[in-house]
Every structure is written in C-alpha cells, then in structure tokens.
Amino acid sequence: MTDKSKSFEYLTPNLPGVGGHLSNHNIITPIKDSEDFFIVNPLSGNADIISASEVKMLKNKLDPNREFSQQGYLTY
C-alpha cells in the first residue's frame, strides 16, 4: 500500500462534503468594508460572494452540499 492510498481523501473521493482539492485557479479576496469575500475561478467561469465561514469551509475542503465542486472551486 502506498502512502497516497492511506490518505482519507484518496479513499473517499466521491462522498459528499469529503476531500477534494482546492482549484489552483481560485482567486479569493476580501470585499472592502464587508465581512464577505469575492471568489472567482477564471477556468470554470464562476464568481461568487461568500462569507468568512464559507472561506474557512473551502480552505478546509469541506463541501457538504457540493456547491464548491459544482462551481469548480474544489476538484475531485
């Protein structure tokens, strides 16, 4: 068994909300005078305004509703 096969993400790539990889094409920036963030992924052509808690979820690769993966922010 290789080290990669021991990875939880590798063993459960298709479970909702588990694993995935942040897209290298994500650009996340805070919005001035707001607690929200702007995220854009030029490769997928998507852009959204997300909360600080959603940024934390994304950075921790948590995607319970598969919204981040549907928008191309997380890849499997």
C-alpha positions in Angstrom: 0.0 0.0 0.0 1.4 3.4 -1.0 1.3 6.4 1.2 -1.2 8.0 -1.1 -3.6 5.1 -0.7 -3.6 5.7 3.1 -5.0 9.2 2.6 -8.6 9.7 3.7 -9.2 11.9 0.7 -8.0 9.2 -1.6 -10.2 6.5 0.0 -13.3 8.6 -0.1 -13.2 10.9 -3.2 -16.9 10.7 -4.0 -18.5 11.1 -0.6 -20.4 14.4 -0.4 -18.6 17.0 1.6 -15.4 15.0 2.0 -12.0 15.5 0.4 -11.3 17.2 -2.9 -8.6 19.7 -3.8 -8.7 23.4 -4.0 -8.5 24.6 -7.6 -5.2 26.3 -8.3 -7.3 28.8 -10.3 -9.3 30.2 -7.4 -8.8 33.9 -6.5 -10.3 34.8 -3.1 -10.2 38.4 -1.9 -11.9 40.3 0.9 -14.6 42.9 0.0 -13.8 46.3 1.3 -16.0 47.4 4.3 -17.6 43.9 4.4 -17.1 40.6 6.2 -17.6 38.8 2.9 -15.2 37.6 0.2 -15.2 37.6 -3.5 -14.2 34.3 -5.1 -13.6 33.9 -8.8 -12.3 30.9 -10.8 -11.5 32.0 -14.4 -11.1 28.5 -15.6 -14.6 27.5 -14.6 -16.0 31.0 -15.4 -17.7 31.2 -12.0 -17.6 34.0 -9.4 -19.5 34.4 -6.1 -19.6 36.4 -2.9 -19.0 34.1 0.1 -18.9 34.6 3.8 -15.9 34.2 6.0 -17.2 30.9 7.3 -17.6 29.6 3.7 -14.0 30.6 3.0 -12.9 28.5 6.1 -15.0 25.6 4.8 -13.5 25.9 1.4 -9.9 26.1 2.7 -10.6 23.0 4.9 -12.0 21.2 1.8 -15.5 20.9 3.3 -18.3 20.9 0.8 -21.4 19.4 2.3 -23.8 20.5 -0.5 -21.3 20.0 -3.3 -21.7 23.7 -4.2 -18.0 24.4 -4.2 -17.3 21.5 -6.5 -20.2 22.4 -8.8 -18.7 25.9 -9.2 -15.2 24.5 -9.8 -13.7 25.8 -6.6 -13.0 22.3 -5.4 -12.0 19.5 -7.7 -12.1 15.7 -7.2 
